[in-house]
Each structure stands twice: as C-alpha cells, then as structure tokens.
Amino acid sequence: MSVHFEEKSGVVPCKTPWGSWSQTMEEVFVEVNVPHGTSAKEVKCRLGSRDIELHVKGKEIIKGKLFDTTVSDEATWTLEDKCLIRIILMKTNREAGNCWSSLLEGEYCANAWVQDQMQRKLTLERFQRENPGFDFSGAEISGNFAGGGPDFSNLQK
C-alpha cells in the first residue's frame, strides 16, 4: 500500500553529501550516488537491525547507528546502472508517529522544513490506510499532524 501512495504523492527526500534518504510509515529508502562503472564486487554493505555500513571501492560512505531499529533480514541493497546504490530498510515501528529525524543518530539530519514535510506525509499515509476508499495522495494537511496526527480511533462510527 505504501508503494501506491508514494507513487501518487511523491517522496520527501533528505539530501546528503552522498545522495539522499526518505521514508514511509514502513520503510526507509537510501540512495547513494557512486562512480559510474562501479561493480557489485566493489560494494561492501552490511545492514544490521540497528546499524549500517557501506563501503564502495574501499572507501567508507556510510557507517553508524541507525536512528531507530529495523528488521535486518528484510533489508536489501541493489546497484542500479553501475552508478546508484538503493538500500531499503524495514522499520520495526511502523506507526505514523515514528518519523525518523535523521538516518543515523546525529548524522544526516533532516532540516526543520524537510522534517515537517516528512511528518505531514506520514500522517497522510496513515489517513490513507485508515480510510482505504479515499485518496489522500494530493491532500494538504495543517494543524496537529506531529506525532502521526490526531487519533480518531476512539470515535463512534
């Protein structure tokens, strides 16, 4: 469901020196630009539940403790067109309120505007899941959306 929502509504990337990262309620996506012609043999990638390490051609690109926990055996990486590494991490906590403010603890932080846009997007994604017949992909949201937005679960139907 996230993929469909993302295709229609776009992504909110956080730019970094090596590329960018973005997120949905369920996943964190990391895109790393590498020198054209890079082969998979030149990539060393270790994806743990709480840490990540990426070396390309012997050079450290990313290394550190992730902002939050992930499901390590569901993490993947691919090398596309010999110039882009895509890493997909599955969040352990898949609630709209779990909006990562950085990829690693204290590193690759989203600035205030990007963080705000990411939180809005996760809140709209939550509304889409709770109301499957409605399309929230182009919706705007204002007010209390921090922490996943308001909780309507206890309202009578």
Beta strands, then each sheet from edge to edge (+ up, - down):
strand 1: 14-16
strand 2: 19-23
strand 3: 27-33
strand 4: 43-47
strand 5: 51-56
strand 6: 59-65
strand 7: 76-80
strand 8: 84-90
strand 9: 102-104
strand 10: 107-109
sheet 1: 1+ 2- 3+ 8- 7+
sheet 2: 4+ 5- 6+
sheet 3: 9+ 10-
end
